[in-house]
Amino acid sequence: MLSMTGYGRGEYKNGGIELIVEIKTVNNRYLDVNVKAPRIFIACEEVIRGIVREKLTRGHADVFISLSDKREKQRTLYLDEGTAKAYADAARRIKKLFPDAADDFSVTSVLRYPEVIRTEEAGAADDECVSALKTALNTALENLNAMRLNEGGKLQADMLSRMDTIAKLVGEVEKRAPLVTENYRLKLEAKMKKILGDTEVDEGRLLTEVALFADKSNIDEEITRLHSHIQQFGEICRETLVGRKLDFLVQEFNRETNTICSKSNDLEVTRLGLALKNEIEKVREQVQNVE
């Protein structure tokens, strides 16, 4: 079992490249990957998301990438001919305005003028940078999943512990259920005797009313299904990617418990049903953290 919450870090340091990848994940119904990286990795964003999707199926993941490239790289000089020509034309006009001024205009001086020469570096990451990125990213994902697995173990222990409590409550409901009909019969008989006085109670009518009540309040099917759900919950918890399955199963727990509460007509069964709903809600909250 994996938690959807975690943090992982990966580093790559070699040949002048220092690259760090950090990943932080939180709960989300679907997988959402947000990448924050230097501009040279813009073309690599889909590659990054693809690698993340191989290791994650649900959750919101923030991927942070920082790069320090200290390699010696060949740079390209770009001559802006239009700007250079504009400076030369301006110099000639100034010469006409001030013919006696010393003329120190030269090619070397033009090179010093702003925007005439610009240095251009590669606009995208080279193969070595991309390889470094993949290495650091995979390390970060491994560390992330190690943390998520550890956290998932704690979530599993907590949910299974709550499932034991749920099983006990279902057992108490099961013990109480047969008494509900008998208590109703006794109360109905006492009420009829109070109303009728010395007149003999019609046993046939009494039994019919009790039978109708027993049919309406019968919760045997709901109890059986809850026992089945408890068993399934334990089996699913042994798997790795269980979030969606457990989410659906918890909905079924709630469905059966709501039906028990609506059918019960008994204060004790209602009390047990509300206690069940409380424990199921705690499990539901934990399931939201599971991938």
N, C-alpha and C positions, 0 to 999 in steps of 0.2 A: 504494500500500500504506500502510495506517495502523497505527501502533502502538496498543495498548490503554492504554499508560501516557502520561500527560501532565497538564498543568496550564494552566488558562486563567483570566483575570481580566477583568471588565468593570465599568465605573463609569458612574454617571449622577449629574450634579450640575446642578440647575436649579430655580429657583423655591423654594428652601428645602429641596428634597429632595436628600439625599446617600445614594446607594444603591450598595453594592458586592456583586458576585456573584463568587465564586471556585468553580472546579470542579477537582476532583482525580480522576483515573481510574487504576485499576489492573486487572490481569488478572481476568477472570471468564468462565466458560463462556457465561453468558447475560447479558443486560442487567439490572443492578440499580441503581436510583437511590435514593439516600438524601438527603433534604432537611432541612437545619437552617436554620430561618428564624424571624424574630420572629412572635409569635402572630397579628398582624394578617394574615399571609399564609397562615394555616391553610387557608382556603377555596381558596387558589390552588395547593395542592400538586399536584393532578392536572394543572393547566395547566402547571406547571413540568416535571413528568415528561413530559408530551406534547411539549413543545418539545425536551427533551433526546432523546427517542426519535427525533425527526426527524433528529438529527445523529449519533446513536450507535446501534449495533446489538448490540455486545457490550461487556462490561466492567462493573466496579463503579464507579459515579460518586458522589462525595460533593459535594453542592451546598451551599455556605455563603453565606448572605445576611445582610447587616447594613444597617440603615436608621437614618438620622438625619433626622427630619422637623422642620424649623425653621419651617414655615409657621404663620401665625396662623390658628387655627381656632376656630370658635365651639364653646363647651363647654356642656353641659347640666347644670343643677344638679338633683340629686335630693333631695327632702325625705322623710326617713324619719319619717312621722307617728307611728308607734308609739313610736319612741325619744323624739321631742319630747314626746309625751303623758306618757311615763314620767317624764321630767325634771320636767314641770309638776306631776304628782301628788306627786312626791317633795318638790318645793319647798313645796307646800301642807301636807304632813305636817310638814315641818320648822318651818313657820310656827306650827302648832298647838303643837309642842313648845317653841318659843321665841317666844312672842307679843311679847316686848319687843324682839326683834332687828329691825334695820332691814330692810325688805323692798325689795331691789333687783332682784327678779325682773322681767324684761322680755323682749319679743320679741327684742331685740338680743342679750341675754345667752344666750337659748336657741340662737341661731344659732352661738354660739361653742362650744357643747357638742360633744364628740366624737360622730361618727357621725350627727349630726342632718342635716347637709348633706354630700352627696358629689358630687364632680365626675365626670361620665361622659364618656368620649371614645368615638369611633367604634370599634366592635368589629371591623371588617373594613377592609381597605385600600380606599381610594376609587379611582376610575378613573385619576387621575393617578399614584398609587403603583403601580398594576398596570401601567400603560404604562411607567413608569420601570423596573420589574422586568423586563419583557419585553425592553426595549432593552439593559439591562445583561447579561441572561442570554444574549441572542444574541451580544453582543460577546464574552462569556466563552467561548462555544462556538466562535466563529470563531478566537479565539486558541488555544484548546485543540486544535482540529483542525489548526491550522498547526504546532503543536509535534508533534502525533501524526504528521503527514505527514512532517516532517523526520526524526523518529525512525524512521518506517517505511522511509524511504529507506536509512538505515543498516542496518536489519535485512535489507532486501532484498539489499544489497550483500554482507553477511556470509553469508547463506544461499546466494546464487548462487556465491560463492567456494567454499563447502563443497560445493556441487553439482558444481563442476569437479573437486574432489578425489574425490568419489564416482564421477564418470564415468571418471576415470583408474583407480580401483580396479576398477571393473566391466570396463574394457578389459583389465587384467592377468588377471582371472579368466577372461575370454574366451580369452586367449592360452594360459593354463595348462590349461584344460578338456580340449582334445584330447590332451594328454600323459598325462592321468590314466589312461585306459584302456590306453595302450601301456605305461606303467610297471607297471600291474597285471599285464599279460600277461607281461612279462619276469620279475617277481617270482614269479608263479605257476609259470612254466616252470622257473625255477631251483629252486624249492622241490620241484617234482615230480621233477626230475632227481636232486636230493639224496636224496629218499626212495626212488626207484626204482632208483638206481644205474645199472647198465649196461642196464637194461631200457628199450626205446625208449618215448618219451613218446607217448601217444595224441593226435595233433594235433586230431582231431575233438572229443574230450572237452575239450581245452584251449580250442579256439575257442568251444565252447558255453559254458564257464564265463566266458570273456572277454566274450562277447556278453551274457550275463545281467548281468554286472557293469556293462557299458557302458549297458545299458538302465536299471538301477537308479540309476546315478550321473549320468545325463544331465541337464545343467542348461541346455540351450539355451533352453528356454522361459522360464526364470527370467531369464536374461541378456537376452533379447529384451524382456521386460516391464520390466526395470530401465532399459534404454535408452529405452523409451517413457515411463516415469515421469519420467526426467530431462528429456526434452523437454517433457512436460506441465507440470512444475514451473516451467520458465522461462516458458512461455506464461501460466500462471496469475499469476505474479508481476507481469505487466504490468497486471493488473486492480487495482481499488481495495479491494473487500471480499473478501479471499481466505482468511481464517483457517480457516473450516470446510473449504474445499476442500483446503487444504494439510495440514490435520490428517488428513483421510482419506487423502491421497496418501502421507503419511509412514508411516501404518499399512501401506499396500501395500508400500512400500520394505522395511519390517521383515519383512513376510510372505515376500517373495521371498528376502531375505538369509538368513532362518532356514532356508528350504527348501534353499538352496545349501549352508549349513553342515551340514545333516543328511544331504545326499546325497553330499557331497564325497569322503569316504574318502581325502583327500589333505591332508597337513599344510600345504602351501603355500596351497591353496584355502581351508582353514579359517582360516589366518592372515589372508588377504585378506578373508574373510567377517567376521571379528571387527573388522578395521579399518573395514570398511564399516559395521558396526553402531555403532561408536564415532562415526563421522561423522554417521550418520543420527540418532543420539540428540542430538547437538549441534544439528542442524537442528530436531528435534522440540521442543527446549527453546525455540528462537527462535520457532517457529510459535505457541507458547503466548502470545507477546506480541503477536500480530497479530490485528487485528479482521477 
